[in-house]
Amino acid sequence: MTGISRLGRRDLLQGIPAALAVAACRAPEDARPATPSPEARPVLQVLPAAATTEGAGVRLGRTIGTRALAHLDPFLLLDEIKSSRPTDYARGFPEHPHRGFETVTIMIDGAMEHRDIVGNHGLLTGGSVQWMTAGSGIVHSEMPQQKDGLLWGFQLWVNLPRRLKMMKPRYQDIAADRIAEVSVGGAATRVIAGAIGGTTGPVEDIVVAPTMLDVTIGAGSTFVHELAPSHNAFAYVLSGDVRVGGDGRAVSSRELAVLGQGATFVATASGDGARLLLVSAEPIGEPIARRGPFVMNTEAELDQAFADYRAGRLVGG
């Protein structure tokens, strides 16, 4: 997805004023988890998805990358597409650039085609995941491959540290049948990244050592998972209602819970059960300069990214 709300190609080529950059190291809305605790991670903040549009008018719900939560290091953006109306998604995300971070696309239902200008191509369908490292630069498109029906998926942006921002781009395309499901205590968990017991997710060699779990919890059941104490973490509820943490904070469908520090994540489903994404990773702790589709460390690096794109040097330059 583009990260260029309501901006056309002409706007992109002219650049975007530096004042629009998100300097996350200064952002008052950045959620900073509290001192580590041996107890269940508390909920620091609950954020409903904010309606926005991206690409060629695709309607999204955004929780990370908003005024309320600029970022949660190393996570820069979280968008959800969920609609059965073709007018909400049919025009997709035409050709656009990225540099300096990674994108994770998780398809729940429907089909999305990925294609870049150097010939890489793939089709994401229900249950599949793509972890794309933009690194030094890519120019690609993401286009729905259906005329009607439900299109449901997520895209998460994950920052890269300064030393890897100009690394060679790469893709990890992961089919649904490569993602193992583990059933424990009334919860079924698809392990995308990280591990549960002896089951490890197929996503490999990511510098921020992520955990990414797609968890379905039966009605009245409780899911408990140990998280690395140093990780920042969030849970996004796809459907149903849950109570999270030692104080049982209520979190509902299309809401994101920013988690504080602690040894474990605890969620109990109410009603007919619930489904959520649990995501954590090692924070990078570096300055963030962000403008449109580029995420670097300084304004000068952003200016260079736009100059490289205008000159045709972003990819293979």
Order of alpha helices (4+ residues) and beta strands (2+ residues): alpha-beta-beta-beta-beta-beta-beta-beta-beta-beta-beta-beta-beta-beta-beta-beta-beta-beta-beta-beta-beta-beta-beta-beta-beta-beta-beta-alpha
